[in-house]
Amino acid sequence: MIEAGAVRGVPRDLARALVTQVLTGSAAWLRADRREVATLREKVCAPGGADIRRIAALDRHGVRAAVVSALGDAPPGLSPR
């Protein structure tokens, strides 16, 4: 996200500050609201809006699959039952 800002002309220190706030706010929301992430996403992403188009672009580029693959298998004791 910082790199995306930087290549669009946002100074890196500002891009870092903005990304830090986005991630901090997102983490706080996830901690406070126990609903499914998809439900939370629907609250902030307008159908056909910029945010949902960005998520679709991540999916087209395989980002979700890459993250799941990079994290590998769950450690013992954390596997779904």
NULOTOR-145669 format. One record per atom (N, C-alpha, C): residue in one letter; chain; atom name; x, y, z. Coordinates in Angstrom, 3 decimals, padded with zeros to 6 digits. Layout:
% NULOTOR-145669
type:mol:atom:c1:c2:c3
A:A:CA:X:Y:Z
...
END
This chain:
% NULOTOR-145669
type:mol:atom:c1:c2:c3
M:A:N:000.829:-001.188:000.000
M:A:CA:000.000:000.000:000.000
M:A:C:000.876:001.256:000.000
I:A:N:001.962:001.211:000.755
I:A:CA:002.880:002.357:000.763
I:A:C:003.458:002.565:-000.634
E:A:N:003.870:001.473:-001.262
E:A:CA:004.430:001.556:-002.614
E:A:C:003.413:002.101:-003.603
A:A:N:002.155:001.697:-003.469
A:A:CA:001.111:002.193:-004.361
A:A:C:000.987:003.713:-004.244
G:A:N:001.053:004.212:-003.026
G:A:CA:001.018:005.660:-002.837
G:A:C:002.243:006.336:-003.420
A:A:N:003.397:005.740:-003.153
A:A:CA:004.658:006.343:-003.605
A:A:C:004.720:006.443:-005.126
V:A:N:004.283:005.404:-005.838
V:A:CA:004.345:005.459:-007.299
V:A:C:003.336:006.447:-007.873
R:A:N:002.389:006.881:-007.051
R:A:CA:001.415:007.888:-007.487
R:A:C:001.770:009.282:-006.981
G:A:N:002.985:009.419:-006.431
G:A:CA:003.468:010.734:-006.038
G:A:C:003.253:011.121:-004.589
V:A:N:002.714:010.227:-003.772
V:A:CA:002.537:010.526:-002.351
V:A:C:003.888:010.330:-001.672
P:A:N:004.359:011.314:-000.913
P:A:CA:005.629:011.127:-000.203
P:A:C:005.563:009.883:000.689
R:A:N:006.667:009.131:000.716
R:A:CA:006.669:007.860:001.447
R:A:C:006.294:008.018:002.921
D:A:N:006.741:009.079:003.567
D:A:CA:006.399:009.233:004.985
D:A:C:004.899:009.455:005.168
L:A:N:004.271:010.176:004.258
L:A:CA:002.826:010.374:004.323
L:A:C:002.100:009.071:003.975
A:A:N:002.572:008.379:002.942
A:A:CA:001.962:007.094:002.573
A:A:C:002.045:006.124:003.748
R:A:N:003.184:006.084:004.421
R:A:CA:003.336:005.188:005.576
R:A:C:002.356:005.566:006.686
A:A:N:002.223:006.856:006.956
A:A:CA:001.293:007.309:007.996
A:A:C:-000.149:006.946:007.643
L:A:N:-000.521:007.136:006.385
L:A:CA:-001.888:006.808:005.957
L:A:C:-002.150:005.308:006.054
V:A:N:-001.213:004.495:005.593
V:A:CA:-001.374:003.043:005.650
V:A:C:-001.450:002.576:007.100
T:A:N:-000.626:003.151:007.951
T:A:CA:-000.653:002.788:009.371
T:A:C:-002.021:003.068:009.973
Q:A:N:-002.614:004.200:009.636
Q:A:CA:-003.938:004.535:010.151
Q:A:C:-005.014:003.602:009.601
V:A:N:-004.921:003.270:008.318
V:A:CA:-005.896:002.348:007.718
V:A:C:-005.827:000.993:008.414
L:A:N:-004.621:000.473:008.595
L:A:CA:-004.466:-000.842:009.220
L:A:C:-004.853:-000.819:010.696
T:A:N:-004.514:000.257:011.390
T:A:CA:-004.897:000.383:012.803
T:A:C:-006.412:000.427:012.946
G:A:N:-007.064:001.233:012.121
G:A:CA:-008.519:001.336:012.176
G:A:C:-009.196:000.026:011.804
S:A:N:-008.664:-000.643:010.780
S:A:CA:-009.238:-001.923:010.362
S:A:C:-009.099:-002.965:011.465
A:A:N:-007.938:-003.029:012.083
A:A:CA:-007.717:-003.997:013.166
A:A:C:-008.639:-003.712:014.347
A:A:N:-008.802:-002.448:014.691
A:A:CA:-009.691:-002.085:015.807
A:A:C:-011.129:-002.480:015.493
W:A:N:-011.551:-002.266:014.259
W:A:CA:-012.915:-002.621:013.865
W:A:C:-013.115:-004.137:013.920
L:A:N:-012.145:-004.881:013.409
L:A:CA:-012.242:-006.342:013.454
L:A:C:-012.295:-006.858:014.886
R:A:N:-011.534:-006.219:015.772
R:A:CA:-011.518:-006.620:017.181
R:A:C:-012.849:-006.318:017.856
A:A:N:-013.442:-005.194:017.505
A:A:CA:-014.661:-004.730:018.182
A:A:C:-015.938:-005.370:017.631
D:A:N:-015.919:-005.747:016.382
D:A:CA:-017.132:-006.255:015.732
D:A:C:-016.905:-007.709:015.339
R:A:N:-017.647:-008.613:015.943
R:A:CA:-017.424:-010.046:015.754
R:A:C:-018.111:-010.622:014.511
R:A:N:-018.770:-009.772:013.716
R:A:CA:-019.415:-010.287:012.505
R:A:C:-018.363:-010.755:011.504
E:A:N:-018.816:-011.550:010.549
E:A:CA:-017.923:-012.051:009.499
E:A:C:-017.320:-010.876:008.723
V:A:N:-016.097:-011.067:008.268
V:A:CA:-015.405:-010.020:007.514
V:A:C:-016.200:-009.620:006.277
A:A:N:-016.820:-010.587:005.608
A:A:CA:-017.624:-010.267:004.414
A:A:C:-018.751:-009.301:004.761
T:A:N:-019.351:-009.470:005.916
T:A:CA:-020.421:-008.571:006.359
T:A:C:-019.874:-007.170:006.593
L:A:N:-018.714:-007.079:007.218
L:A:CA:-018.099:-005.772:007.459
L:A:C:-017.725:-005.108:006.138
R:A:N:-017.188:-005.897:005.207
R:A:CA:-016.812:-005.356:003.903
R:A:C:-018.033:-004.773:003.201
E:A:N:-019.176:-005.455:003.296
E:A:CA:-020.401:-004.951:002.665
E:A:C:-020.824:-003.606:003.238
K:A:N:-020.478:-003.353:004.504
K:A:CA:-020.844:-002.083:005.133
K:A:C:-020.044:-000.910:004.578
V:A:N:-018.846:-001.159:004.049
V:A:CA:-018.003:-000.064:003.583
V:A:C:-017.811:-000.029:002.071
C:A:N:-018.155:-001.102:001.387
C:A:CA:-017.948:-001.167:-000.065
C:A:C:-019.279:-001.040:-000.795
A:A:N:-019.443:000.058:-001.501
A:A:CA:-020.642:000.233:-002.320
A:A:C:-020.570:-000.710:-003.511
P:A:N:-021.698:-001.321:-003.877
P:A:CA:-021.694:-002.184:-005.065
P:A:C:-021.192:-001.409:-006.276
G:A:N:-020.177:-001.933:-006.931
G:A:CA:-019.606:-001.274:-008.100
G:A:C:-018.721:-000.086:-007.770
G:A:N:-018.523:000.192:-006.491
G:A:CA:-017.712:001.338:-006.084
G:A:C:-016.215:001.063:-006.171
A:A:N:-015.444:002.090:-005.867
A:A:CA:-013.982:002.003:-005.981
A:A:C:-013.398:000.925:-005.080
D:A:N:-013.893:000.819:-003.843
D:A:CA:-013.314:-000.167:-002.923
D:A:C:-013.538:-001.596:-003.399
I:A:N:-014.733:-001.906:-003.826
I:A:CA:-015.018:-003.268:-004.279
I:A:C:-014.265:-003.563:-005.572
R:A:N:-014.049:-002.550:-006.414
R:A:CA:-013.237:-002.749:-007.624
R:A:C:-011.784:-003.030:-007.257
R:A:N:-011.301:-002.388:-006.212
R:A:CA:-009.923:-002.653:-005.759
R:A:C:-009.797:-004.082:-005.232
I:A:N:-010.787:-004.531:-004.482
I:A:CA:-010.764:-005.905:-003.979
I:A:C:-010.807:-006.885:-005.150
A:A:N:-011.618:-006.597:-006.152
A:A:CA:-011.695:-007.452:-007.339
A:A:C:-010.346:-007.498:-008.058
A:A:N:-009.655:-006.377:-008.116
A:A:CA:-008.328:-006.349:-008.752
A:A:C:-007.346:-007.229:-007.976
L:A:N:-007.399:-007.172:-006.651
L:A:CA:-006.539:-008.048:-005.845
L:A:C:-006.846:-009.512:-006.149
D:A:N:-008.127:-009.840:-006.254
D:A:CA:-008.519:-011.218:-006.565
D:A:C:-008.026:-011.628:-007.953
R:A:N:-008.147:-010.737:-008.938
R:A:CA:-007.678:-011.061:-010.296
R:A:C:-006.185:-011.359:-010.315
H:A:N:-005.450:-010.704:-009.438
H:A:CA:-003.995:-010.893:-009.376
H:A:C:-003.585:-012.000:-008.403
G:A:N:-004.559:-012.691:-007.838
G:A:CA:-004.263:-013.838:-006.994
G:A:C:-003.697:-013.505:-005.629
V:A:N:-003.944:-012.297:-005.134
V:A:CA:-003.367:-011.889:-003.852
V:A:C:-003.894:-012.753:-002.708
R:A:N:-005.181:-013.011:-002.672
R:A:CA:-005.764:-013.822:-001.599
R:A:C:-005.122:-015.212:-001.576
A:A:N:-005.021:-015.848:-002.750
A:A:CA:-004.418:-017.176:-002.840
A:A:C:-002.944:-017.135:-002.441
A:A:N:-002.246:-016.067:-002.818
A:A:CA:-000.832:-015.957:-002.462
A:A:C:-000.646:-015.835:-000.953
V:A:N:-001.504:-015.078:-000.299
V:A:CA:-001.405:-014.930:001.157
V:A:C:-001.687:-016.263:001.847
V:A:N:-002.744:-016.945:001.416
V:A:CA:-003.071:-018.243:002.012
V:A:C:-001.902:-019.208:001.814
S:A:N:-001.338:-019.240:000.617
S:A:CA:-000.212:-020.118:000.329
S:A:C:001.010:-019.750:001.164
A:A:N:001.287:-018.461:001.277
A:A:CA:002.464:-018.014:002.032
A:A:C:002.363:-018.369:003.509
L:A:N:001.154:-018.356:004.045
L:A:CA:000.975:-018.680:005.458
L:A:C:001.077:-020.180:005.712
G:A:N:000.888:-020.977:004.675
G:A:CA:001.062:-022.416:004.793
G:A:C:000.044:-023.072:005.696
D:A:N:000.419:-024.247:006.165
D:A:CA:-000.463:-025.011:007.040
D:A:C:-000.559:-024.371:008.411
A:A:N:-001.711:-024.562:009.042
A:A:CA:-001.907:-024.049:010.405
A:A:C:-001.030:-024.837:011.369
P:A:N:-000.471:-024.166:012.384
P:A:CA:000.315:-024.877:013.389
P:A:C:-000.554:-025.904:014.118
P:A:N:000.058:-026.958:014.651
P:A:CA:-000.715:-027.939:015.413
P:A:C:-001.536:-027.246:016.490
G:A:N:-002.756:-027.702:016.661
G:A:CA:-003.638:-027.122:017.669
G:A:C:-004.504:-025.990:017.140
L:A:N:-004.151:-025.447:015.963
L:A:CA:-004.945:-024.362:015.387
L:A:C:-005.707:-024.812:014.155
S:A:N:-005.567:-026.054:013.778
S:A:CA:-006.274:-026.572:012.604
S:A:C:-007.770:-026.628:012.888
P:A:N:-008.586:-026.363:011.852
P:A:CA:-010.040:-026.465:012.036
P:A:C:-010.398:-027.904:012.384
R:A:N:-011.440:-028.047:013.151
R:A:CA:-011.863:-029.387:013.578
R:A:C:-012.901:-029.941:012.656
END
